[in-house]
Amino acid sequence: MFNLFSKKIRCATRSPKWSTVRKKHLEQNPICIACGKKKQLEVHHKKPVHIHPELELDPLNLVTLCSSPCHIIFGHLMDWKSWNISVEMDATVYYNKVKNKP
């Protein structure tokens, strides 16, 4: 059934609650976990919505990444059709390297 208030994402329909969940996530997690940026942020699903629609609104499935370049690099491994199952670990390793650079 078509929902007028939903957005189609790769064969998955976005929940009408998504914008509220996204806003709350960004309020609680306001920096990119990979580089520390505080602007132009995206909420990335660790397990993609089109494969795991039941996890779309699950806070444990969400991480904050900046829209450029970290979302495509860490979230999608340089390919929007792909996803990184270890996005949190990879982003944390990178963030620690940036934070502790000589």
N, C-alpha and C positions, 0 to 999 in steps of 0.2 A: 504494500500500500504506500502511495506517495504522500509524504508529509511536506506541506508547504513551508514549514519552518526548519527543515533539515537541509544539510548540505551534503551532497554525494562525494565521498572520498574513496577512490579506488575500490569500487564494488562494496563499499560500506556506507551506511547512512549515519551522518553525524547526529548525535543526540541534541535535542533542544536545550538540554542542561549543560552542554559543553562550554558555552561562553562563561557561565557562572563558575564552573569548575576551573577553567583556565585562569580566570581573574583571581580566584582564591589561591590557586597554586602560585601565581606570580607574586601575589602579596606576601606569601610565606617563603618563597624561594626567588628573591629578586635579582639574582646574579647568575651569569653563565657559569656552569660547573666546570667548564674547560678553560676559560680565559679570564673570568672575573668581570666581564663587561656588565654594565647595569642598564644599557639601552638597547633597543631593537631586539627584544627577547622573544623566543619561541618556546612553547611547551611541547616537548618531544615525547612520544609514546615509546617506551622501551620495547614493548611488544606491539607491533602495528595494529591499528584499528581494523584494517581490512582482513586480518587473520584472526585477531582476538577482539571482536566487537564487545564482548562482555567486560573487557578491561578498559574501555574507553574512558570511563569516569573514575577509575581506581587511582587514588593518589600515589599508590606504590608503583604504578606503571608510568609515572610522569617524571621528567627531568627538565630543567631549564637550560637551554642552549641559546647563544646569540644567533640571530638570523644569518649573519655572515662574519666569519666563515665556519664557525663551529657546528652549526646544525647539519650542513652538508658533509663536513669532514667526519665528525664523530658520530653523528646520528645516522648517516646514510652511506658512509664509506665512499664518498664522492660519486654516488649514483642514487638519484631519487627513487629508483625502483628497488633499492636494497635497504637493509637496516643492519645495525650493529648490535649483536646480542650482548656485547660487553661495553656498551656505551658509557655507563657510569664509571667502570674501572678505567677505561682508556682516557676518559676526560679527567678523572682525578689524578692519574699519573701525569698527564700533561700539565694540569693546573699546578701541581706541586713543583714540576720542573720550572715553570714560568715564575712562580712565587719565590723559588730559591735560586734563581739564576745568578751567576757571579757578576 
